């Protein structure tokens, strides 16, 4: 990938991926989903999830799956608000970048 | 390395973070292995990287309170995880901790406490440190003395053989007329002894010249390394 993904953008992508699942989702699936969007080593997501959890953007609960406990992540209200903020910022930012790439802004 | 060995190694490497954090991380990656499937454990291990790298990644989650949000650098990711450039080509460059770390400032009260404790401990620490220093130095001197005396002993054996050989030859020449057979026997033995003494003494001297300087250098270096190591430990505790 040519462009770097910043910490804020990675947070936003993770929040968006978790927010898609109403019942919550688990670490492995989050990693695979994020990897469909950006290149990322499989080990990288744990600190991000842990930080978002500490910041109360994500909450966790344990549930049995195939006889084993599995940890699920769910987005909190605070996380949803944060995601909304990220989404607006991204729209503004990406449309400006797209604008300058397609030459629209030059005429104004 | 199988999954169990991998997780054991990871747990060892995380020994220095709080128990709660360690358990959380171990749980997470156990889940990860479970979700990856029992048949794909090898692939999961490959995907996660070495336990050392993974432990470094996990420790990034424990930098809370030391992170400035917003600004981040590409190289920060490399520094934090100690990963090489080829790995960064493979993955996107993400600074997971979210920014530069701020050096933890020590509380003035803690500093004063440390100073007071140091003053009280000084009467005990000083003699102890001095005694330790003396023990190390005397061991080094003893080691050097052993090397020297061994070398001297071997050279002395050679020289003793040489001298007794020469004396034997002289005695044999004196007794040549009175007891020719005995004198010849003594002469033969003495010549052998002389030759042996000469070769042994020269061999030993040669060996000593070649071996002693590196051995002494080695001992001195070992002592220096020990002190450097202690210094490093002390400095780490301070920072």
Interface residues (C-beta under 8 A of the other chain):
Chain A: X1 X4 X5 X6 X7 X8 X10 X11 X26 X27 X28 X29 X31 X38 X39 X40 X41 X42 X43 X44 X46 X47 X48 X49 X50 X51 X54 X65 X66 X68 X70 X71
Chain B: X24 X25 X27 X28 X29 X31 X32 X34 X35 X36 X44 X47 X48 X49 X53 X54 X57 X58 X60 X61 X64 X69 X70 X72 X74 X87 X90 X91 X92 X93 X94 X95 X96 X97 X98 X99
